[in-house]
Amino acid sequence: MRHDNGGDLLVAVLRELGIDTVFGIVSVHNLPLVEAVDRDLRFVPVRHEASAVNAADAYGRARGSIGCALTSTGTGAGNAAGSLIESLSAGSSVLHVTGQVESEFLGSGRGFIHETKDQLGMLTAVSAYAASVPDTEQAGRILREAARAALATPGGPASVEWPIDLQYAAQTDAPSTFPAPVLPTPTDGELDAAGALLASARRPVIWAGGGAVRARRELTRLLDATGAALVTSNSGRGAVPEDDERVIGNFATTPAVRALLADADVLLTVGTHFRSNETADYTLELPTAHIQIDADPAALGRVHQVTHPLHGDAGAVLDGLLPHARPAEDGWSARVATVRADVRAALHDGIGPQAAICDALRAALPREAVVARDVTIPSSSWGNRLLEIYDPRDNVFPRGGGIGQGLGMGIGAALARPDAPTVVIAGDGGLAVHLGELLTLAQERPRLTLLVFNDGGYGVLRNMQDRYAERRSGVDLVTPDFAALARACHLPYLRIAAEEEAEPVIARAVAGDGPVLVEVDLTALGPMKNPFTPPVRIPGQ
């Protein structure tokens, strides 16, 4: 099939992928692509290339599919690199299409405008797949191959650089055929051996990570058959709705869950990589009888000793283990429910006045609503644990831990699912990293409530320095007058300065059909009962 230019071809491929909204920044080196997308789909002009990738990433997560970002060559592609690292860390599906200088000058080192040395090498380092379009006959195949790689398991961002002369040229798009993906499968002997251990379990615990979110049905069936406790990583939240009494959730390092793990006789882990911040820097003790399922063979036994490593697709392997499942001993389910209630009550008490905000959010939000969380104290302390998640598509956060990505992610998620409200939890320090995206928020008008927790700087690191250091360094920042900032951006503004204000303010914000900036004045609200410090080990402390 013939297309008049690369933009028309890109639109055709995006339609095949079900993508109706693309995020990016226009440039002389991607103009044909942007013009076609803006004409035929929806182009969202974000204010920074990193936000384009964040928004595309969250667009895909919120839909359970893939998103697309368009950037310029050189500095533009470099600006996107940090957010591509986030997508790579999360294994999320992003098609990143960036420009390139004219083919005639590619690699010549002449200093052509926007040229950079070995752009493809840079993209390869931060992507699961990277390729350059060499001519007008292969662009369609490369775009589809990139999308296929991004959607694979474990997935990640796929970057395609496209020389500008080839973007303007007519394209010949031949049908692309790819072999069906071959999913790894444990042998019958491996399944039987692991099944025998599972059958012996009297006090089982299942730990669900991000790899479990595509096996929700199979995971639930195994919980039904075993009565196991379900612990999750942050990435695994919502694999089973968190109001289920068997779901302890993202509380693995709490004293009550440590005690439960000490008494458990079999641990089954599904698609979790035991990240440092979720295992107290790998000091968390786990049962020695351990069945581990992962699609990534390198993950098996990498962090914790494993009795039965099962390399395969989570859903298929869980189905293979189901016939071996036996009910837990009497009293185990009751203990699980008690631990679940205890860890939640302890955290609710420990966060002091912020508990009113957490409660108000859950009361105001419908069951299906995206909660996008930047790296900030409210997210790390209670947003990642206490605020219940019922569907993994609602669970949007920077898994790699990079600050400042929350608003871009929230914008992408909100435009992916316009019929449901989206909430962004951000700190004043993180928001300042990409403050320009307030203008994107004002321009696109998604149904998004931006909660800005204002403590005048980097509160996480401030608490860390107050605890371990003799003085503060780099953590106290000048912050804007958020009411004036909202007015300048033509955004509605609300403020929470006391516990009793949380419910009416949040209910009003979430009920609206457009964006609202809600400032949470933490000085006026008052401190947490237990100040939050990050789960990071300080050498020598």
C-alpha positions in Angstrom: 0.0 0.0 0.0 1.2 3.5 -0.8 1.1 6.5 1.6 1.9 10.0 0.6 4.4 10.5 3.4 5.6 9.0 6.7 3.0 10.7 8.7 0.2 9.0 6.9 1.9 5.7 7.4 2.4 6.3 11.1 -1.3 7.1 11.5 -2.2 3.8 9.8 0.0 1.8 12.1 -1.3 3.7 15.2 -4.8 2.9 14.2 -3.9 -0.8 13.9 -2.6 -0.5 17.5 -5.8 1.2 18.8 -3.9 4.4 19.7 -6.0 7.6 19.3 -3.9 10.1 21.2 -0.2 10.8 20.8 2.0 13.0 23.0 5.0 15.0 21.8 6.7 18.2 20.8 6.7 19.4 17.2 10.0 20.0 15.5 11.5 20.6 12.0 12.6 17.0 12.3 9.2 15.4 12.9 6.8 17.8 11.3 5.2 15.4 8.8 4.5 13.0 11.6 3.0 15.6 13.9 0.9 17.1 11.1 -0.7 13.8 10.2 -1.4 12.8 13.8 -2.9 16.2 14.6 -5.1 15.9 11.5 -6.3 12.4 11.8 -5.9 11.5 15.5 -5.2 13.7 18.6 -1.8 15.3 19.1 -1.1 16.5 22.7 1.7 19.2 22.7 3.4 18.6 26.0 6.1 21.0 27.2 9.0 18.6 27.5 10.0 15.4 25.7 10.3 13.5 29.0 6.7 14.2 29.7 5.7 13.0 26.2 7.1 9.6 27.1 5.6 9.6 30.6 2.2 10.5 29.2 2.5 7.8 26.5 3.6 5.3 29.1 0.7 6.0 31.4 -1.7 6.1 28.5 -0.7 2.5 27.7 -0.8 1.4 31.4 -4.3 2.9 31.9 -5.6 1.1 28.9 -3.6 -2.1 29.4 -2.1 -1.6 25.9 0.5 0.7 24.3 1.1 4.5 24.0 3.0 6.6 21.5 5.4 9.6 22.0 6.9 11.8 19.2 10.1 13.6 19.9 12.7 15.5 17.9 16.2 14.3 17.1 19.3 15.1 19.2 18.5 17.0 22.3 14.8 16.1 22.0 15.6 12.4 21.9 18.0 12.9 24.8 15.4 14.7 26.8 13.2 11.6 26.5 15.9 9.3 27.8 15.1 9.5 31.5 11.5 8.7 30.9 12.5 5.8 28.6 14.5 4.5 31.5 11.3 4.5 33.6 9.4 2.6 30.9 12.3 0.1 30.7 12.3 -0.4 34.4 8.5 -0.9 34.4 8.4 -3.0 31.3 5.6 -0.7 30.0 4.7 -0.5 26.4 5.7 2.7 24.6 6.3 3.3 20.9 8.8 6.2 20.8 9.3 7.7 17.4 11.9 10.4 17.1 13.3 12.3 14.2 16.8 12.2 12.6 18.8 14.4 10.3 18.6 13.9 6.6 20.0 10.6 5.4 22.6 12.3 3.3 24.2 13.8 6.4 23.6 11.0 8.9 26.7 10.1 10.8 28.9 12.7 9.0 29.6 14.6 12.1 29.2 18.0 10.3 27.1 19.5 13.1 23.9 19.4 11.2 21.1 21.1 13.3 19.9 18.8 16.0 22.5 16.2 15.1 24.0 14.1 17.9 26.7 11.4 17.9 25.3 7.9 17.8 21.7 8.7 18.6 20.7 5.1 17.9 23.3 3.8 20.4 21.8 6.1 23.1 18.3 4.9 22.3 19.4 1.3 22.4 20.8 1.8 25.9 17.4 3.0 27.3 15.0 1.0 25.2 13.9 -2.7 24.9 14.1 -2.2 21.1 15.7 0.5 18.9 16.0 0.8 15.1 16.6 3.3 12.4 14.4 3.6 9.3 16.7 3.1 6.3 14.4 3.7 3.4 10.8 4.3 2.4 10.0 0.6 2.0 10.8 -0.6 5.5 9.2 2.0 7.8 5.9 0.2 8.2 7.7 -3.1 9.1 10.0 -1.4 11.6 7.1 0.5 13.3 5.1 -2.7 13.7 8.2 -4.7 14.8 8.9 -2.0 17.4 5.3 -2.1 18.7 5.5 -5.9 18.9 8.6 -5.7 20.9 7.1 -3.1 23.3 4.0 -5.3 23.8 6.0 -8.5 24.4 6.7 -9.9 27.8 8.4 -8.4 29.7 8.2 -5.5 27.2 9.5 -2.0 27.5 9.9 1.1 25.3 10.7 0.7 21.6 12.4 3.6 19.9 12.4 4.3 16.1 14.5 7.1 14.6 13.3 8.3 11.2 15.4 10.6 9.0 13.4 13.7 8.0 13.9 13.3 4.3 12.3 9.8 4.5 9.4 11.2 6.6 8.5 13.5 3.8 8.8 10.9 1.1 6.0 8.6 -0.2 6.0 5.3 1.6 5.5 1.8 0.3 3.9 -0.3 3.0 4.0 -4.0 2.4 2.0 -6.4 4.7 4.1 -7.3 7.7 4.1 -10.9 9.0 5.7 -11.9 12.2 5.9 -15.3 13.8 3.6 -16.0 16.7 5.3 -15.3 20.0 6.6 -18.4 21.7 5.9 -18.2 25.4 8.3 -20.2 27.6 6.7 -23.1 29.4 8.1 -25.2 32.3 8.4 -28.9 31.6 5.8 -31.3 33.1 8.4 -32.5 35.5 9.2 -29.0 36.7 5.4 -28.3 37.2 4.8 -31.6 39.0 7.8 -31.0 41.4 6.6 -27.4 42.2 3.0 -28.7 42.5 4.1 -31.3 45.1 5.6 -28.5 47.2 2.5 -26.4 46.8 0.3 -29.3 47.8 2.2 -29.7 51.0 1.6 -26.1 52.0 -0.4 -25.5 55.2 0.4 -21.9 55.6 1.0 -20.5 52.0 1.8 -17.0 51.0 1.6 -15.7 47.4 3.6 -12.6 46.4 2.3 -10.9 43.3 4.4 -8.5 41.3 3.9 -6.7 38.1 4.1 -9.9 36.1 0.9 -11.1 37.8 -1.4 -8.3 36.5 -1.9 -10.2 33.2 -2.9 -13.4 35.1 -5.6 -12.0 37.4 -8.1 -14.7 36.8 -5.6 -17.5 37.3 -4.2 -15.8 40.5 -7.7 -15.5 42.0 -8.5 -19.1 41.3 -5.3 -20.2 43.1 -6.2 -18.0 46.0 -9.6 -19.6 46.1 -8.1 -23.0 46.1 -5.4 -22.4 48.7 -6.6 -19.7 51.1 -3.2 -18.2 50.8 -2.2 -14.7 52.0 -1.5 -12.3 49.1 1.3 -9.9 49.5 2.1 -7.6 46.6 4.8 -5.4 45.3 3.7 -1.9 44.3 3.6 -3.1 40.7 1.3 -6.0 41.6 -1.4 -3.9 43.3 -4.8 -4.5 41.9 -4.0 -7.9 40.5 -6.7 -8.9 43.0 -8.9 -6.1 44.2 -7.5 -4.7 47.5 -10.8 -4.9 49.4 -10.5 -8.7 49.2 -9.8 -10.0 52.7 -7.0 -12.2 51.5 -5.0 -9.3 50.1 -2.5 -7.9 52.6 -1.0 -5.9 49.8 2.2 -3.8 49.7 3.2 -4.2 53.3 5.9 -6.9 53.1 8.4 -5.1 55.4 6.1 -4.3 58.2 6.6 -6.2 61.5 3.3 -8.1 61.2 3.9 -9.3 57.7 7.5 -10.2 58.6 6.1 -12.4 61.3 3.6 -13.9 58.9 6.3 -14.7 56.4 8.4 -16.3 59.2 5.5 -18.7 60.0 4.6 -19.4 56.3 5.8 -22.8 55.0 5.6 -22.2 51.3 6.0 -19.0 49.3 4.9 -18.7 45.7 6.1 -15.5 43.9 4.6 -14.4 40.6 6.4 -11.9 38.4 8.2 -9.9 41.1 11.8 -8.8 41.1 12.0 -8.0 44.8 13.1 -4.4 44.4 15.3 -3.0 47.0 12.7 -0.5 48.4 10.2 -3.3 48.8 12.5 -5.7 50.6 14.3 -3.3 53.0 17.4 -3.4 50.7 17.2 -7.2 50.3 17.2 -7.9 54.1 13.7 -9.2 54.2 13.7 -12.9 55.2 11.5 -15.2 53.1 10.5 -18.8 53.5 13.1 -21.2 52.2 10.4 -23.3 50.4 10.0 -20.9 47.4 8.3 -21.4 44.0 9.1 -18.6 41.7 7.3 -17.8 38.4 8.8 -15.3 36.0 8.9 -14.7 32.2 12.4 -13.4 32.6 14.8 -16.2 33.2 17.4 -13.9 34.7 15.0 -13.0 37.5 14.7 -16.6 38.8 16.8 -16.9 42.0 18.5 -13.6 41.4 17.5 -12.0 44.7 16.2 -14.9 46.9 17.0 -18.6 46.8 14.4 -20.5 44.9 13.4 -24.2 45.3 11.5 -24.5 42.1 12.2 -21.9 39.4 9.4 -21.8 36.8 10.2 -19.9 33.6 7.0 -19.1 31.8 3.9 -17.0 31.3 2.3 -16.4 34.7 -1.2 -17.3 33.6 -0.3 -20.6 32.1 2.0 -21.6 34.9 -0.6 -20.7 37.6 -3.2 -22.8 35.7 -0.7 -25.7 35.6 -0.2 -25.5 39.4 -3.9 -25.2 40.2 -4.7 -29.0 40.2 -2.0 -29.4 43.0 -3.5 -26.7 45.3 -4.8 -27.7 48.7 -6.6 -25.7 51.3 -4.5 -24.0 54.0 -4.8 -25.2 57.7 -7.6 -24.1 59.9 -7.0 -20.6 61.3 -4.7 -19.4 58.6 -7.3 -17.3 56.7 -8.3 -15.7 59.9 -4.7 -14.8 60.7 -4.3 -13.4 57.3 -7.4 -11.2 57.7 -6.1 -10.0 61.1 -2.7 -9.1 59.7 -4.3 -7.2 56.8 -6.4 -5.2 59.3 -3.5 -4.6 61.6 -1.1 -3.2 59.1 -3.7 -0.9 57.7 -4.7 0.4 61.1 -1.1 1.0 62.1 -0.4 3.0 58.9 -3.6 4.9 59.1 -2.7 6.0 62.6 0.9 6.7 61.7 0.2 9.2 58.9 -1.8 11.5 61.3 -3.8 14.2 59.6 -3.0 12.9 56.1 -5.3 9.9 56.8 -8.2 12.2 56.3 -7.0 12.9 52.8 -6.5 9.2 52.0 -10.0 8.5 53.3 -11.6 11.4 51.4 -9.9 10.2 48.1 -11.2 6.7 48.4 -14.7 7.9 49.3 -14.8 10.4 46.4 -13.4 8.2 43.7 -15.4 5.6 41.8 -14.2 2.1 41.9 -12.5 2.5 38.5 -10.3 5.6 38.6 -6.6 6.1 37.9 -4.5 7.2 40.8 -1.2 8.5 39.4 1.5 9.0 42.1 4.7 10.9 41.8 7.6 10.1 44.2 6.6 12.1 47.3 6.0 11.4 51.0 2.2 10.9 50.6 2.7 8.5 47.7 5.5 6.5 49.4 3.9 6.3 52.8 0.2 5.8 52.1 -0.6 6.2 48.4 1.4 3.1 47.5 -0.2 1.0 50.3 -3.3 2.3 52.1 -5.3 3.9 49.3 -7.0 0.9 47.8 -6.5 -0.1 44.2 -9.0 -2.5 42.5 -7.6 -2.8 39.0 -3.9 -2.7 37.9 -4.7 -0.3 35.2 -5.6 2.3 37.9 -2.1 1.8 39.5 0.1 4.4 37.8 3.4 5.4 39.4 7.1 5.7 38.5 8.4 2.2 39.2 12.0 3.2 38.8 11.6 5.9 41.5 12.4 9.0 39.5 10.9 12.2 40.8 8.8 14.6 38.7 7.0 12.1 36.4 3.6 12.1 38.1 1.8 14.9 36.3 2.9 13.8 32.8 1.7 10.3 33.7 -1.6 11.6 35.1 -2.3 13.6 31.9 -1.6 10.5 29.7 -3.9 8.3 31.9 -6.7 10.9 32.0 -6.7 11.2 28.2 -6.6 7.4 27.9 -9.8 7.1 30.0 -11.7 10.3 29.7 -14.9 8.9 31.2 -13.3 8.3 34.6 -11.6 10.8 37.0 -7.9 10.7 37.4 -6.1 11.9 40.5 -2.4 12.9 40.6 -0.6 12.9 44.0 2.5 15.1 43.7 4.8 17.1 46.0 5.8 20.7 45.3 9.4 19.6 44.7 8.5 16.9 42.1 5.9 19.1 40.4 8.6 21.8 39.8 10.7 19.4 37.8 8.1 19.6 35.0 6.1 22.7 36.0 5.4 23.5 32.4 3.0 20.6 32.2 0.5 22.7 34.1 0.1 24.5 30.7 -0.6 21.1 29.0 -3.1 20.4 31.7 -4.8 23.8 31.1 -4.7 23.4 27.3 -6.1 19.8 27.1 -8.6 20.1 30.1 -8.7 16.4 31.1 -10.8 15.3 34.0 -7.8 15.4 36.4 -7.4 16.4 40.1 -3.9 17.5 40.9 -3.1 17.2 44.6 0.0 19.2 45.4 1.4 18.4 48.8 3.3 21.5 49.6 6.1 21.2 52.3 8.5 23.7 50.8 11.0 21.3 49.3 12.0 17.7 49.1 10.4 16.3 52.2 11.6 12.7 51.8 15.2 13.8 51.7 14.7 16.4 54.4 13.4 13.8 56.8 16.3 11.6 55.9 18.9 14.3 56.6 17.1 15.3 59.8 17.5 11.7 61.0 21.0 10.9 59.8 22.9 14.1 59.2 23.9 17.2 61.1 22.5 19.7 58.7 20.2 20.0 55.6 21.6 20.3 52.1 19.6 21.0 49.0 16.2 20.1 50.3 14.6 23.5 51.2 13.2 25.1 48.1 11.3 28.3 47.1 7.8 27.3 46.1 5.3 29.3 44.1 2.1 30.8 45.3 0.0 28.0 44.0 -3.3 30.0 44.0 -1.6 32.6 41.8 0.0 30.0 39.6 -3.3 28.3 39.1 -4.9 31.6 38.1 -2.0 32.3 35.6 -2.7 28.9 34.0 -6.4 29.3 34.0 -6.9 26.3 36.4 -9.4 26.1 39.2 -7.7 26.2 42.6 -8.7 24.7 46.0 -6.8 24.4 49.2 -6.8 21.9 52.1 -5.3 23.3 55.4 -7.2 21.2 58.0 -8.4 17.6 58.3 -12.1 18.6 58.2 -11.5 20.3 54.8 -10.3 17.2 53.1 -13.7 15.5 52.4 -15.6 18.5 50.9 -12.6 19.8 48.9 -11.7 16.5 47.4 -15.3 15.6 46.7 -15.8 18.9 44.9 -12.6 18.5 42.8 -13.3 14.9 41.8 -16.9 15.7 40.8 -15.8 18.2 38.2 -15.4 17.5 34.5 -12.0 19.2 34.1 -8.7 19.9 35.8 -8.4 21.2 39.3 -5.3 22.1 41.3 -5.7 21.3 45.0 -2.9 22.5 47.2 -2.5 20.6 50.5 -0.8 23.0 52.8 1.3 20.6 55.0 2.5 23.3 57.4 -1.1 24.2 58.2 -2.3 20.6 58.1 0.3 19.4 60.6 2.9 16.7 60.7 2.5 13.0 60.4 2.6 11.1 63.7 5.5 9.1 62.4 7.7 11.1 59.9 8.4 9.1 56.8 11.9 8.3 55.8 12.7 6.3 52.6 13.5 2.6 52.9 17.1 3.3 51.9 20.1 1.9 53.9 22.7 4.5 54.8 26.2 2.9 54.8 27.7 3.1 58.3 24.4 4.0 60.0 
